[in-house]
Amino acid sequence: MRGLVAVVSVGICSAVIWLVNSAGRIELHTNQIPVQINQHSQELSSSADRVNAWLRRRWQAEQLALPQPASDLTILRRLSLALHGTIPSLEEIRAFESDDQPQRMERWVDKLLRDNRYANYFSERLARSLVGVEGGPFIVFRRDQLTDWLGRHLQADTPWPDLSRQMIAAEGLWTDRPQTNFITVARIEDEGLDVNKLAGRTVRTFLGQRIDCAQCHDHPFDERWSQSDFEGLAAWFASARLTLGGVTDSPPADSEPLVYRIPEPGQPEEEGRIVEPVVPFHEEWLPDEGSPRERLAAWVTDPGNRRFERAIANRIWGLMFGKPWHDPVDDLPHPSDEHADGSAIDADLLDVLGQEFRKNGGTIGNLIRIIALSDAFRASSASNSDSPAAYDHEVEQWAVFPLIRLRPEQVIGSLFQANSVSTVDQNSHVFIRLIRFANENDFIKEYGDLGDDELLQQVGTIPQSLLRMNGRFTREFTKADGFSSAAQVIRFSKDDQAIIENCFLTCLTRRPTEEEAAYFVEKSGLNLAELPESGSRDSNDKDNRQDEPADRESIDRQDESQRTQQRHETIGDLFWILFNSPEFSWNH
């Protein structure tokens, strides 16, 4: 038995040593060049030019100077935060800077979009608008299945109109046909589906307008949405029901098709007035054939329905910037009566984006590419003026990149990434991914998650600051030991300047200014690069001291160990400072 225990212990120890050594290697593949640029780059560039022409006309009309361009590293950080929910790794930064081929930024947008992290992260962002963040009725609702389904289609660049039609109209089992979870989330126990909830969510998500209040009365602020409009839209979902085989529009055996009834107070539901499914405008978009939900889905996504393309353009703009073009993201003004062609200064940018979105296949990826090529996304967050009022006007007109607080998942994602010089992704060691998965939800819950309203601008709180300053994540990630970033920066940086530079790149995706570098080198109180590692000595120095007492060498080793420990603590403190700087927790 003892022999067996010994063998098992050796095996476990060997496995742990292998994992630690493997994870501790710093392999910065700076010679890796991203994949080729998107094959439709010319069309996308033309679309971006049209967006930029609209923006410049607006800035000229508002007598604003063209925005200053942001640095390439700043833009890379914005892209990584928007598409992956984390800052870029030092490994990615080195590869980016070593890429000297033409159209580098365009190719890196493609590279980030092809990464699995984009599909995983963006599918979660979209799922929040589709089904919220709650678990829902578990027996008939699987949010994870819907999110995985979205991720696969984002990776495949499936057009958004196709996905939208499937979610509104799909039939089948919620595990086998994940898109049906958009319907099953509205189940009410013992009462079937909440058609009012489905109508409100459909219009908010796919058309970008809030009509929920019209369920009980005409919209108090928008005369275009009446109570009868809401009832007519809800009636399209009345035929949908849940069976053992999943969602279906087929009526029960030997019974009449289901209809939408609205009873008067105190009246049995079966005696309520019947509401026929109708649409509030453009009935000609309705196809003549198909189930009620299929016909509604076709109407919602019809190429003439500008509300549909404006809604997705506004949401993706918001996810890219952290702030939608129109706020709130799902309460857009009605499109102008005259179809915008981009030539008029009063045309909405969402019309221009929506048209280019349709023209380029209706895919989320191409919409992201167009926005990433825009002057607004590549603008500096620095103002052209010293006047606070002038800066506010620039922000209002998107002539500067808005300063936006990172969302909770971006904060913890950036902390995890900054603790590793290598990229933390699906190729990372399994225990690294498990650690992140196990801790991320706890951090987000403690930090404060806005749920469905994640694009609402939030004010920082004292508990959030204390969590970043004193939370266990910060304590763990600022230790300069093992294979943490701080330890590897010390180990592989050639001199003091390189140590400080790599710390800044790892945490803030930029190099320190001359003043910052000089300050931190001086304040450290150590010649960081020249301090020997624990246990190392110069051979000549050892020979010169061979006549000294034997305990002298032990004292020297202890002194070196203390100095090495002090060096590690100093760099750990620098990581702590950078983690808690406003620059780390803001997008800019």
NUVEX-892135 format. One line per field, with one value per residue (C-alpha): x, y, z; residue number from 1; residue in three letters. Coordinates in Angstrom, 3 decimals, decimal comma, padded with zeros to 6 digits. Example, Ala and Ser with C-alpha at 12.3 -4.5 7.8 and 13.67 -1.06 7.14 Angstrom:
! NUVEX-892135
u = (012,300:013,670)
v = (-004,500:-001,060)
w = (007,800:007,140)
pos = (1:2)
code = (ALA:SER)
This chain:
! NUVEX-892135
u = (000,000:002,807:004,433:001,214:000,830:004,410:003,862:000,662:002,372:005,260:002,816:000,851:004,027:005,337:002,087:002,098:005,727:004,990:001,995:003,893:006,924:004,812:002,670:005,737:007,355:007,277:006,987:006,398:006,056:006,790:007,364:003,811:001,987:-001,818:-003,854:-004,686:-007,088:-010,799:-011,494:-014,132:-011,770:-012,327:-016,097:-015,678:-013,184:-015,696:-018,394:-016,089:-015,322:-019,033:-019,350:-016,322:-017,716:-020,914:-018,945:-016,751:-019,751:-021,255:-018,017:-017,683:-021,276:-020,586:-017,342:-015,242:-011,721:-010,993:-010,154:-006,566:-005,715:-005,112:-001,965:-002,076:-001,598:-004,542:-006,713:-005,525:-006,554:-010,003:-010,489:-009,401:-011,697:-014,638:-014,219:-012,600:-013,542:-009,909:-006,777:-004,219:-001,440:002,213:002,603:-000,024:001,487:004,913:003,398:001,416:004,451:006,544:003,933:005,199:003,035:000,511:-002,988:-001,857:-004,882:-007,356:-005,686:-005,645:-009,348:-009,784:-007,432:-009,393:-012,675:-011,362:-010,320:-012,706:-012,672:-014,682:-017,454:-017,582:-017,586:-019,861:-022,441:-022,842:-023,270:-025,983:-027,688:-028,275:-030,427:-032,213:-033,067:-031,581:-029,220:-031,523:-031,658:-035,311:-037,569:-034,795:-036,897:-037,691:-034,962:-031,240:-029,456:-026,091:-027,409:-028,562:-025,238:-023,256:-025,484:-024,928:-021,171:-020,988:-022,878:-020,833:-017,702:-019,246:-020,342:-023,963:-026,044:-027,891:-031,249:-031,049:-030,328:-033,116:-035,679:-034,666:-035,037:-038,450:-039,889:-038,006:-039,789:-038,368:-036,783:-034,836:-031,816:-031,845:-032,861:-031,144:-032,643:-036,050:-034,810:-035,687:-039,309:-039,133:-037,627:-041,098:-042,799:-045,005:-045,532:-048,914:-049,896:-047,941:-046,020:-046,193:-047,002:-046,830:-043,280:-042,339:-043,848:-042,053:-038,715:-038,938:-039,488:-036,827:-034,192:-034,754:-036,323:-034,642:-037,770:-039,537:-043,257:-043,833:-045,943:-048,335:-049,451:-051,813:-052,343:-051,210:-047,545:-047,425:-044,479:-044,812:-048,088:-046,913:-047,230:-050,746:-052,145:-053,752:-050,316:-048,911:-051,867:-051,589:-047,884:-048,472:-051,133:-048,477:-047,113:-050,494:-050,233:-046,892:-047,048:-044,740:-045,048:-042,879:-041,421:-040,548:-041,927:-044,577:-047,169:-049,316:-052,649:-053,442:-055,051:-058,781:-058,849:-059,015:-055,859:-054,890:-055,917:-055,041:-057,852:-057,936:-060,622:-062,209:-061,620:-063,463:-064,215:-062,993:-060,151:-062,062:-064,691:-062,246:-062,187:-060,123:-057,196:-056,045:-052,306:-051,489:-048,401:-048,347:-046,967:-046,007:-048,298:-046,814:-043,706:-045,742:-045,419:-048,614:-047,429:-045,866:-046,731:-047,689:-044,220:-042,518:-044,538:-043,728:-040,021:-040,035:-041,692:-039,200:-036,169:-037,539:-034,860:-037,162:-037,475:-034,918:-035,731:-034,155:-030,831:-030,717:-031,253:-028,335:-026,089:-026,751:-026,153:-022,880:-021,727:-022,456:-020,534:-017,556:-017,420:-019,047:-021,698:-024,401:-024,867:-028,386:-028,880:-030,720:-029,633:-033,132:-035,177:-034,306:-036,131:-038,180:-036,253:-036,846:-039,590:-037,143:-034,646:-031,222:-028,516:-025,759:-025,745:-027,828:-026,241:-029,415:-029,481:-028,858:-025,547:-027,476:-029,133:-025,738:-024,403:-027,593:-027,392:-023,735:-024,539:-027,127:-024,858:-022,031:-024,067:-025,775:-023,095:-022,079:-018,410:-018,570:-020,478:-017,711:-015,087:-016,819:-017,057:-013,430:-012,342:-014,257:-012,583:-014,657:-013,323:-009,739:-009,960:-007,959:-009,807:-007,831:-009,710:-008,678:-009,609:-008,857:-012,452:-014,678:-017,701:-015,882:-014,879:-018,485:-019,522:-016,815:-018,041:-021,637:-020,609:-018,200:-015,226:-013,245:-013,342:-015,598:-014,101:-016,100:-015,777:-015,013:-017,830:-017,270:-016,360:-013,826:-012,227:-011,763:-010,831:-008,112:-006,853:-006,551:-004,781:-002,398:-001,320:000,085:002,485:001,141:-002,358:-005,063:-007,403:-008,801:-005,246:-004,174:-003,592:-006,769:-006,115:-005,646:-009,007:-010,630:-009,266:-010,662:-014,030:-014,342:-013,535:-014,937:-018,606:-017,836:-015,940:-018,677:-021,345:-019,341:-018,292:-021,870:-023,383:-025,924:-027,462:-029,597:-028,718:-024,964:-024,609:-026,040:-023,308:-022,481:-020,779:-017,875:-018,518:-016,371:-016,911:-015,668:-012,520:-011,923:-012,390:-009,708:-007,396:-007,764:-009,627:-008,095:-007,718:-005,494:-003,488:-002,906:-002,131:000,460:002,686:005,990:006,421:005,933:004,856:003,000:003,566:005,535:007,933:008,409:008,932:011,760:013,200:013,290:013,736:017,266:017,499:015,628:014,024:012,778:011,279:009,246:008,289:007,059:005,030:003,242:002,698:001,311:-001,140:-001,934:-000,976:001,378:004,908:005,627:006,462:010,020:008,830:006,981:009,920:012,389:010,037:009,454:013,102:014,066:011,265:011,993:015,226:016,796:018,994:016,420:018,152:021,534:020,308:021,424:018,882:018,616:021,566:023,706:027,137:029,959:032,747:035,566:033,803:033,595:037,322:038,178:036,232:037,530:039,546:036,542:034,666:032,426:029,300:030,080:028,927:025,701:025,158:025,755:023,260:020,704:021,353:020,950:017,741:016,360:017,297:015,719:012,565:012,564:012,932:009,929:007,867:008,777:007,577:004,496:003,772:004,151:001,615:-000,727:-000,351:-001,086:-004,065:-005,572:-004,863:-007,950:-006,381:-006,657:-010,403:-011,451:-011,658:-010,167)
v = (000,000:002,424:001,683:002,482:005,755:006,656:005,993:008,070:010,902:010,946:010,978:013,905:015,844:015,232:016,433:019,597:020,321:019,797:022,157:024,859:024,658:024,646:027,561:029,465:029,596:032,972:032,466:035,734:034,823:038,276:036,988:035,734:037,753:037,795:036,074:037,774:040,676:040,147:039,355:042,097:044,752:047,087:047,160:047,598:050,416:052,122:051,739:053,192:056,119:056,878:056,772:059,048:061,481:061,737:062,320:064,982:066,852:066,794:068,059:070,779:071,898:072,018:073,948:071,210:070,313:066,807:064,609:063,807:060,198:057,764:055,673:052,207:050,566:052,526:051,345:047,762:048,021:049,324:046,508:043,847:045,197:045,455:042,083:039,908:041,688:042,028:044,032:042,546:040,415:041,392:038,528:040,068:043,531:042,255:040,434:043,532:045,793:043,358:043,347:045,931:044,878:047,281:047,669:046,316:047,522:046,147:042,744:042,745:043,462:040,321:038,407:039,378:038,454:035,004:034,316:032,118:034,706:037,044:034,520:033,589:037,175:038,775:036,002:036,765:040,469:039,781:037,163:039,798:041,825:038,705:036,828:038,853:037,433:035,388:031,623:031,599:028,508:025,899:022,942:024,533:027,186:026,740:030,072:028,393:026,576:029,854:031,533:028,657:028,733:032,467:032,003:029,377:031,584:034,660:032,651:031,561:035,151:034,133:037,193:038,782:038,870:035,064:034,603:037,005:035,182:031,862:033,123:034,652:031,767:028,537:025,397:022,406:021,365:024,042:021,742:020,524:023,880:026,412:029,403:028,488:029,602:033,149:031,926:029,556:032,174:033,756:030,695:031,287:028,245:026,620:029,464:028,819:031,589:035,251:036,719:040,277:039,721:038,268:041,217:043,775:041,959:041,481:045,160:046,289:043,841:043,772:047,182:049,198:050,760:050,430:049,810:047,841:050,592:050,357:047,009:048,872:052,234:054,275:055,262:058,447:059,959:058,508:058,774:056,311:053,380:052,668:049,966:048,336:048,193:046,293:043,911:043,234:042,368:040,140:038,218:036,882:034,752:033,398:030,256:029,236:026,635:024,275:020,514:017,531:017,903:021,548:024,810:024,453:026,546:023,553:023,547:020,740:017,660:018,000:021,656:025,078:027,157:029,183:032,839:035,857:036,879:039,882:039,545:042,469:042,743:039,904:038,153:034,579:034,477:032,230:034,965:037,776:039,684:038,142:040,198:039,486:039,614:042,887:045,051:048,786:049,821:048,506:045,506:044,887:043,482:040,546:037,397:035,591:032,173:030,689:030,341:033,503:033,784:033,164:035,969:038,310:037,421:038,245:041,600:042,480:041,732:043,013:044,974:047,991:047,963:050,555:050,136:046,656:047,774:050,920:048,826:046,471:049,321:051,224:048,175:047,201:050,826:050,743:047,513:048,898:052,251:051,339:053,933:053,718:056,368:056,941:056,392:054,338:051,700:050,225:053,441:054,896:057,761:056,887:056,982:060,035:059,773:060,376:057,547:058,850:058,601:060,207:063,413:065,476:066,711:065,954:062,278:059,930:058,073:054,917:055,101:055,191:052,347:050,355:050,657:049,641:046,768:045,452:046,043:044,022:040,897:041,849:040,241:041,440:040,955:043,331:045,905:045,729:046,164:049,279:050,859:049,946:051,789:054,935:058,195:058,200:054,843:055,777:059,225:060,212:060,756:063,991:067,203:069,789:072,471:073,357:074,422:071,941:073,188:072,665:069,157:068,308:069,444:067,274:064,264:064,938:065,037:062,060:064,250:062,558:058,966:058,919:058,017:055,001:052,916:049,286:046,860:044,351:041,467:043,706:044,659:041,078:039,914:042,557:041,626:037,980:038,880:041,335:038,535:036,631:037,842:035,104:035,284:033,770:032,057:028,674:027,402:028,214:025,415:023,954:024,928:028,590:028,525:026,787:029,384:032,174:030,494:029,753:033,311:035,527:035,234:035,900:039,062:040,329:039,711:041,557:044,369:044,967:043,820:045,976:042,932:043,786:047,478:046,991:050,006:052,431:054,790:053,954:055,896:054,274:053,262:053,046:049,261:048,848:050,836:048,860:045,597:046,618:047,855:045,143:042,276:038,823:039,008:042,079:040,536:037,374:039,101:041,504:038,803:038,638:034,912:031,699:032,397:035,677:038,628:040,509:037,578:037,039:040,728:040,726:037,517:038,437:042,222:043,252:046,410:048,787:050,684:047,460:046,281:049,469:049,485:045,884:046,573:049,450:047,484:044,509:046,573:049,685:048,690:051,633:052,595:054,928:058,513:059,616:061,254:058,107:055,834:058,071:058,426:054,690:053,759:056,366:055,567:051,870:052,532:049,535:048,864:046,310:044,751:044,303:042,669:039,020:036,273:034,504:032,132:033,527:035,097:036,450:033,854:036,440:037,901:034,419:033,849:037,183:036,187:032,650:033,583:035,068:033,081:030,331:031,984:035,073:033,284:032,315:035,943:037,102:034,596:035,736:039,357:038,592:036,708:039,673:042,055:039,755:039,563:043,341:043,606:041,324:043,278:046,528:045,304:043,807:047,256:048,779:046,295:047,224:050,919:050,320:048,066:050,791:053,693:055,249:054,442:050,694:050,701:053,090:052,738:055,742)
w = (000,000:000,903:-002,449:-004,260:-002,343:-003,180:-006,887:-006,911:-005,032:-007,479:-010,373:-008,932:-008,162:-011,667:-013,183:-011,071:-011,940:-015,640:-015,509:-013,643:-015,887:-019,020:-017,902:-016,784:-020,178:-021,845:-025,571:-027,381:-031,039:-032,400:-035,906:-036,389:-039,059:-038,984:-041,647:-044,896:-044,958:-045,565:-049,200:-049,365:-048,020:-050,969:-050,455:-046,702:-047,224:-049,504:-046,836:-044,191:-046,508:-046,706:-042,919:-042,570:-045,143:-043,089:-039,880:-041,447:-042,809:-039,335:-037,750:-040,354:-039,782:-036,028:-036,678:-035,130:-036,169:-037,358:-034,368:-033,553:-034,454:-031,606:-031,490:-033,015:-029,603:-028,216:-031,103:-030,567:-026,909:-027,885:-030,355:-027,894:-025,181:-027,586:-029,297:-026,606:-023,388:-022,330:-022,994:-025,420:-024,009:-024,159:-026,611:-028,906:-028,552:-029,640:-032,617:-033,569:-033,439:-035,461:-038,239:-040,745:-043,689:-045,308:-043,816:-040,476:-038,514:-041,032:-040,926:-037,132:-037,009:-039,121:-036,837:-033,726:-035,408:-036,333:-032,741:-030,757:-027,998:-030,239:-030,808:-027,116:-025,888:-028,455:-028,275:-024,566:-025,297:-027,882:-025,700:-023,047:-025,408:-026,647:-023,454:-020,594:-017,985:-015,779:-015,937:-016,949:-016,798:-016,737:-017,812:-021,170:-021,420:-021,952:-022,166:-022,657:-025,726:-027,277:-026,531:-028,038:-031,120:-031,527:-031,109:-033,841:-036,261:-035,408:-036,160:-039,468:-040,238:-040,751:-041,738:-038,827:-040,687:-041,042:-037,338:-036,385:-038,507:-036,978:-033,414:-034,027:-036,066:-035,269:-034,129:-032,289:-029,018:-027,134:-026,803:-030,393:-031,913:-029,601:-031,425:-029,986:-026,564:-027,639:-027,426:-024,450:-022,120:-022,124:-020,645:-017,630:-015,420:-016,041:-018,393:-021,582:-023,337:-022,413:-025,831:-024,481:-023,297:-026,683:-028,545:-026,377:-026,527:-030,310:-030,982:-028,503:-029,726:-033,470:-034,113:-031,364:-029,882:-026,540:-026,826:-023,620:-022,073:-025,043:-023,636:-021,302:-023,040:-026,000:-025,802:-023,710:-025,588:-029,069:-030,888:-033,544:-031,126:-029,900:-027,672:-030,692:-032,373:-029,394:-029,297:-033,018:-032,701:-029,670:-031,617:-034,012:-031,151:-030,030:-032,141:-030,581:-027,826:-025,944:-026,336:-025,468:-028,950:-028,392:-029,771:-032,456:-034,265:-035,141:-033,292:-030,849:-032,365:-033,037:-031,988:-033,535:-034,075:-031,027:-031,056:-028,940:-026,618:-024,311:-021,631:-019,865:-016,098:-014,372:-017,644:-018,343:-020,865:-023,233:-023,556:-024,264:-027,505:-030,291:-031,585:-035,111:-035,864:-037,635:-038,146:-037,428:-040,806:-044,263:-044,512:-047,953:-046,268:-044,957:-047,079:-048,018:-046,852:-043,753:-040,096:-038,180:-036,646:-039,999:-041,555:-038,650:-038,879:-042,587:-041,853:-039,100:-041,290:-044,603:-046,546:-046,464:-042,677:-041,680:-038,007:-038,148:-039,615:-037,456:-034,323:-034,946:-036,123:-032,891:-030,697:-032,388:-032,273:-028,548:-027,998:-029,933:-028,129:-024,835:-025,672:-028,373:-031,047:-029,689:-025,980:-024,702:-027,158:-027,554:-027,681:-031,072:-032,724:-035,766:-039,044:-041,175:-043,783:-046,586:-047,097:-046,141:-048,773:-046,750:-048,769:-046,346:-043,126:-041,130:-042,137:-039,215:-039,237:-038,350:-041,760:-043,435:-041,280:-041,836:-045,602:-045,663:-043,290:-045,770:-048,758:-047,188:-046,559:-043,305:-041,124:-037,678:-038,601:-041,554:-039,517:-036,913:-039,637:-040,977:-037,513:-036,728:-039,900:-038,988:-038,005:-034,814:-033,605:-034,447:-032,878:-029,847:-026,590:-026,147:-026,843:-029,400:-026,866:-023,259:-022,658:-020,762:-022,705:-026,008:-024,931:-024,042:-027,513:-029,096:-027,126:-028,137:-031,815:-031,539:-032,489:-029,688:-028,514:-025,439:-022,068:-020,896:-017,746:-018,479:-017,856:-015,011:-017,321:-019,076:-015,752:-014,560:-018,069:-018,202:-014,734:-015,744:-018,976:-017,328:-014,999:-017,983:-020,670:-022,941:-024,384:-022,181:-024,622:-025,603:-026,101:-022,547:-020,069:-018,735:-015,109:-016,150:-017,911:-014,951:-012,543:-014,694:-015,127:-011,416:-010,327:-013,082:-012,114:-008,458:-009,339:-011,690:-009,072:-006,429:-008,784:-009,942:-013,240:-015,080:-016,764:-019,786:-019,452:-019,732:-022,070:-019,538:-018,398:-014,801:-012,052:-010,260:-006,664:-003,557:-003,256:-006,833:-006,059:-002,869:-004,765:-007,278:-004,527:-001,904:-003,550:-003,613:-007,404:-007,147:-004,318:-006,302:-009,591:-008,165:-006,704:-008,564:-008,148:-010,100:-013,656:-013,064:-015,378:-012,754:-012,265:-015,990:-016,676:-014,123:-015,500:-019,167:-019,291:-020,148:-018,019:-015,738:-018,591:-020,177:-016,882:-016,468:-020,149:-020,073:-016,941:-018,686:-021,886:-019,978:-017,926:-019,984:-023,567:-023,869:-023,008:-020,121:-020,848:-020,119:-016,913:-015,803:-016,565:-014,722:-011,768:-011,267:-011,719:-009,118:-006,675:-006,810:-004,950:-006,670:-009,629:-010,732:-013,699:-012,009:-008,834:-008,857:-008,636:-005,309:-004,804:-007,668:-007,125:-009,192:-009,352:-008,932:-005,910:-004,422:-004,979:-003,361:-000,260:000,087:003,169:004,977:007,637:006,325:007,656:005,543:002,399:004,146:005,166:001,588:000,233:002,742:001,810:-001,883:-001,169:000,714:-002,094:-004,668:-002,587:-002,309:-006,076:-006,599:-004,100:-005,856:-009,236:-007,593:-006,158:-009,617:-011,012:-008,158:-009,001:-012,679:-011,914:-009,748:-012,066:-013,724:-017,082:-016,436:-015,723:-018,508:-022,266:-023,987)
pos = (1:2:3:4:5:6:7:8:9:10:11:12:13:14:15:16:17:18:19:20:21:22:23:24:25:26:27:28:29:30:31:32:33:34:35:36:37:38:39:40:41:42:43:44:45:46:47:48:49:50:51:52:53:54:55:56:57:58:59:60:61:62:63:64:65:66:67:68:69:70:71:72:73:74:75:76:77:78:79:80:81:82:83:84:85:86:87:88:89:90:91:92:93:94:95:96:97:98:99:100:101:102:103:104:105:106:107:108:109:110:111:112:113:114:115:116:117:118:119:120:121:122:123:124:125:126:127:128:129:130:131:132:133:134:135:136:137:138:139:140:141:142:143:144:145:146:147:148:149:150:151:152:153:154:155:156:157:158:159:160:161:162:163:164:165:166:167:168:169:170:171:172:173:174:175:176:177:178:179:180:181:182:183:184:185:186:187:188:189:190:191:192:193:194:195:196:197:198:199:200:201:202:203:204:205:206:207:208:209:210:211:212:213:214:215:216:217:218:219:220:221:222:223:224:225:226:227:228:229:230:231:232:233:234:235:236:237:238:239:240:241:242:243:244:245:246:247:248:249:250:251:252:253:254:255:256:257:258:259:260:261:262:263:264:265:266:267:268:269:270:271:272:273:274:275:276:277:278:279:280:281:282:283:284:285:286:287:288:289:290:291:292:293:294:295:296:297:298:299:300:301:302:303:304:305:306:307:308:309:310:311:312:313:314:315:316:317:318:319:320:321:322:323:324:325:326:327:328:329:330:331:332:333:334:335:336:337:338:339:340:341:342:343:344:345:346:347:348:349:350:351:352:353:354:355:356:357:358:359:360:361:362:363:364:365:366:367:368:369:370:371:372:373:374:375:376:377:378:379:380:381:382:383:384:385:386:387:388:389:390:391:392:393:394:395:396:397:398:399:400:401:402:403:404:405:406:407:408:409:410:411:412:413:414:415:416:417:418:419:420:421:422:423:424:425:426:427:428:429:430:431:432:433:434:435:436:437:438:439:440:441:442:443:444:445:446:447:448:449:450:451:452:453:454:455:456:457:458:459:460:461:462:463:464:465:466:467:468:469:470:471:472:473:474:475:476:477:478:479:480:481:482:483:484:485:486:487:488:489:490:491:492:493:494:495:496:497:498:499:500:501:502:503:504:505:506:507:508:509:510:511:512:513:514:515:516:517:518:519:520:521:522:523:524:525:526:527:528:529:530:531:532:533:534:535:536:537:538:539:540:541:542:543:544:545:546:547:548:549:550:551:552:553:554:555:556:557:558:559:560:561:562:563:564:565:566:567:568:569:570:571:572:573:574:575:576:577:578:579:580:581:582:583:584:585:586:587:588)
code = (MET:ARG:GLY:LEU:VAL:ALA:VAL:VAL:SER:VAL:GLY:ILE:CYS:SER:ALA:VAL:ILE:TRP:LEU:VAL:ASN:SER:ALA:GLY:ARG:ILE:GLU:LEU:HIS:THR:ASN:GLN:ILE:PRO:VAL:GLN:ILE:ASN:GLN:HIS:SER:GLN:GLU:LEU:SER:SER:SER:ALA:ASP:ARG:VAL:ASN:ALA:TRP:LEU:ARG:ARG:ARG:TRP:GLN:ALA:GLU:GLN:LEU:ALA:LEU:PRO:GLN:PRO:ALA:SER:ASP:LEU:THR:ILE:LEU:ARG:ARG:LEU:SER:LEU:ALA:LEU:HIS:GLY:THR:ILE:PRO:SER:LEU:GLU:GLU:ILE:ARG:ALA:PHE:GLU:SER:ASP:ASP:GLN:PRO:GLN:ARG:MET:GLU:ARG:TRP:VAL:ASP:LYS:LEU:LEU:ARG:ASP:ASN:ARG:TYR:ALA:ASN:TYR:PHE:SER:GLU:ARG:LEU:ALA:ARG:SER:LEU:VAL:GLY:VAL:GLU:GLY:GLY:PRO:PHE:ILE:VAL:PHE:ARG:ARG:ASP:GLN:LEU:THR:ASP:TRP:LEU:GLY:ARG:HIS:LEU:GLN:ALA:ASP:THR:PRO:TRP:PRO:ASP:LEU:SER:ARG:GLN:MET:ILE:ALA:ALA:GLU:GLY:LEU:TRP:THR:ASP:ARG:PRO:GLN:THR:ASN:PHE:ILE:THR:VAL:ALA:ARG:ILE:GLU:ASP:GLU:GLY:LEU:ASP:VAL:ASN:LYS:LEU:ALA:GLY:ARG:THR:VAL:ARG:THR:PHE:LEU:GLY:GLN:ARG:ILE:ASP:CYS:ALA:GLN:CYS:HIS:ASP:HIS:PRO:PHE:ASP:GLU:ARG:TRP:SER:GLN:SER:ASP:PHE:GLU:GLY:LEU:ALA:ALA:TRP:PHE:ALA:SER:ALA:ARG:LEU:THR:LEU:GLY:GLY:VAL:THR:ASP:SER:PRO:PRO:ALA:ASP:SER:GLU:PRO:LEU:VAL:TYR:ARG:ILE:PRO:GLU:PRO:GLY:GLN:PRO:GLU:GLU:GLU:GLY:ARG:ILE:VAL:GLU:PRO:VAL:VAL:PRO:PHE:HIS:GLU:GLU:TRP:LEU:PRO:ASP:GLU:GLY:SER:PRO:ARG:GLU:ARG:LEU:ALA:ALA:TRP:VAL:THR:ASP:PRO:GLY:ASN:ARG:ARG:PHE:GLU:ARG:ALA:ILE:ALA:ASN:ARG:ILE:TRP:GLY:LEU:MET:PHE:GLY:LYS:PRO:TRP:HIS:ASP:PRO:VAL:ASP:ASP:LEU:PRO:HIS:PRO:SER:ASP:GLU:HIS:ALA:ASP:GLY:SER:ALA:ILE:ASP:ALA:ASP:LEU:LEU:ASP:VAL:LEU:GLY:GLN:GLU:PHE:ARG:LYS:ASN:GLY:GLY:THR:ILE:GLY:ASN:LEU:ILE:ARG:ILE:ILE:ALA:LEU:SER:ASP:ALA:PHE:ARG:ALA:SER:SER:ALA:SER:ASN:SER:ASP:SER:PRO:ALA:ALA:TYR:ASP:HIS:GLU:VAL:GLU:GLN:TRP:ALA:VAL:PHE:PRO:LEU:ILE:ARG:LEU:ARG:PRO:GLU:GLN:VAL:ILE:GLY:SER:LEU:PHE:GLN:ALA:ASN:SER:VAL:SER:THR:VAL:ASP:GLN:ASN:SER:HIS:VAL:PHE:ILE:ARG:LEU:ILE:ARG:PHE:ALA:ASN:GLU:ASN:ASP:PHE:ILE:LYS:GLU:TYR:GLY:ASP:LEU:GLY:ASP:ASP:GLU:LEU:LEU:GLN:GLN:VAL:GLY:THR:ILE:PRO:GLN:SER:LEU:LEU:ARG:MET:ASN:GLY:ARG:PHE:THR:ARG:GLU:PHE:THR:LYS:ALA:ASP:GLY:PHE:SER:SER:ALA:ALA:GLN:VAL:ILE:ARG:PHE:SER:LYS:ASP:ASP:GLN:ALA:ILE:ILE:GLU:ASN:CYS:PHE:LEU:THR:CYS:LEU:THR:ARG:ARG:PRO:THR:GLU:GLU:GLU:ALA:ALA:TYR:PHE:VAL:GLU:LYS:SER:GLY:LEU:ASN:LEU:ALA:GLU:LEU:PRO:GLU:SER:GLY:SER:ARG:ASP:SER:ASN:ASP:LYS:ASP:ASN:ARG:GLN:ASP:GLU:PRO:ALA:ASP:ARG:GLU:SER:ILE:ASP:ARG:GLN:ASP:GLU:SER:GLN:ARG:THR:GLN:GLN:ARG:HIS:GLU:THR:ILE:GLY:ASP:LEU:PHE:TRP:ILE:LEU:PHE:ASN:SER:PRO:GLU:PHE:SER:TRP:ASN:HIS)
